[in-house]
Amino acid sequence: MKKPAPGPRLHSLELPLDGVTLLVPSAAVAEVINPQATMAPVPFSQPWLKGVIGWRTLAVPVISFETLVGAPTPVNTATGKIVIFYPLSGRSDWEFYAMFATAEPRPQLLTRSEPVVTEAEMPDLPYIAAGLKVDGRLMLIPDVEALKKVFYPA
Amino acid sequence: MRLQLGDTGYLLPSMPGFTIEQRENLITNKSPEGNVAAWRAVQNRRLPAYGLDAALRVTRPPRWRRAVFLDVSPQTVGLVVDEVQLLPRAETVISPFTPLGLPPTRLGHLFSGAWITGQRAILVFEPKALIAYLQSLGEE
């Protein structure tokens, strides 16, 4: 494992999913809410798009990252959380999106001394840019450019 | 207008040409075969109306009461619904919404907005895509 140079600390959130843990910048997350029984399914949408919820007068699509990467969809999403993300760069200011998490996200203060996981240690999953070992645990950083391409195909 | 399909409501924006017909004014498809739920007889033509369930799959809804016909080229198409409600424009503030991922029709996504009431989102059809979907169903 490579050790990056020390630098400014980065406030991040650890998002527990089913089988993997994502690591995202805290600034990318708008809010964490409880799952809603009122989530509306979107007919003929991609299997990973689980529905749409109303949030602050906006319509926010909710995805399952597990389904997106080809892993089995968690059976029970009612006990976890919905993490609402700010729009991806270059998108309209109303294009918030959300993701199921299996539990409350936990804050992580990264010091940039966390070891970067080598390619050999990385799970074979799409839409992942890199991995870090934080407190000995593997955390995966989503590839937002790849997400943008699959969310908003030209 | 609000369309009730099974246990789910959808909104259809105002369109220049549409007609709402009562069930008793239509010819119900009594054959179990085919996608058409009913026809509206106009002069020497029959205009098809389709039944969709809440997931927009073709079905024969048992309790449909009305059909909404959309007067478009090349062929008027209809949708049978359990209920239809015309909503005052001032009562419905539509938020933009585009489903993520690849669109299911050649004309794009079936929805272009959502009416948000609290935490509930009622999806708003994109008329051109809905019409293209209905026209693609055919008679079989």
Interface residues (C-beta under 8 A of the other chain):
Chain A: Q36 T38 M39 A40 P41 V42 P43 F44 S45 Q46 W48 L49 V52 I53 G54 W55 T57 L58 A59 P61 I63 S92 W94 E95 Y97 V150 F151 Y152 P153
Chain B: T8 A54 A55 L56 R57 V93 S95 P96 F97 T98 P99 L100 G101 L102 P104 L110 F111 G113 A114 I116 T117 G118 Q119 R120 A121 I122 L123
